[in-house]
Amino acid sequence: KHQHCHLYHQSPRAYQFCQCISTLPSISSLRRWLCNIEVRPGFPPEIFELLKDRVVGMTERDTLCGVFFDEMSLRASPSYNITEDSVEGFEDFGSLGKTSRPANHALVFMVRGLMGKWKKPIGYFLSWDCTADKLQTLLNESLQKVKAIGLQPKAVVCDQGPSNIRLHSNLGVTEDHPFFVHRGTKIYYMHDPPHLLKNTRSNLEKYVFEVKGEDGRKKHIKWAHIYDFYEHDSQLPIRKAHKLTRGHFVLNSFSKMRVNKAAQVFSHSVAARVYTYVALGKLPGRVYKAEFIEMVGGHLTAGFSRIPKS
């Protein structure tokens, strides 16, 4: 079964071809077998065994990877497992032990190729409140296990949750020192671009940003400035920023979570149209606002990129 899974992971099309010339289990059988693997909270060794089989056929370039982790909310609801004769749904940190508190979050770790198109979840944990100290222990364990199977972790990526920010400080990561060293390996610590984009938009709604213009003077950026541009543009019969709608500015709790709402505001096309309005005298003295939109969009577009360009 391991050999069949290894062949399928290397190339699904090659596996389908081999099925035509020899007797191999069907793809649905492989999937059923994988579904029967019991995965408990922690870093299951079975996952790393399967991933190790795949790493064997990778080039050194493809082994470059990043470790990602994130939490998702759960409804705290302990339940009885008839098969195991146990009550589940409480905090479980794998090798760090369990507690009697009902879990309301699932913390998931995933490893993903930086230069190749592959990704794999490597473990999960159930928590009520995962502290920065526990996160650091789990992160160190995940990096150790990922290195042990031949992968080369170069980055750690997470969102800007309170525990993640404290972990950021515990590891000694700063603006001038954006990495930490794990057993001789330099690993960069960064926040994922989608959350950075949404948080930039949310903070701009609440606060006034202060930036330096080309003349060295301090300039103020407000959310109202971008809304003023939208108001001008929405009055035209043929709009320049046709993707912007009122829904980009009047946001509810669900639309605030949509990345495309923020990405369409901080886009090159919107910056170019603001430049045009300034040149035509419709928005006098606001070139720096277009420059800010272009800067935010450019930096985050670079963060979304997989392959660096010259």
Buried (B, 14 or more C-beta within 10 A) or exposed (E): EEEBBBBBBBEEEEBEEBEEEEEBBEBEEBEEEBEEEEEEBBBBEEBBEBBBBBBEEBEEEBBBBBBBBBBEEBEEEEEEEEEEEEEBBBBBBBEBEEBEEBBBBBBBBBBBBBBBEBEBBBBBBBBBEBEBEBBBBBBEBBBEBBBEBBBBBBBBBBBEBEBBBBBBEEBEBEEEEEBBEBEEEEBBBBBBBBBBBBBBBBEBBEEEBEBEEEEEEEBEBBBEBBBBBBEBBEEEEEBBBEEBEEEBBEBEEEEEEBBEBBBBBBBEBBBBBBBBBBEEEBBEEBBBBBBBBBBBBBBBBEBEEEEEEE
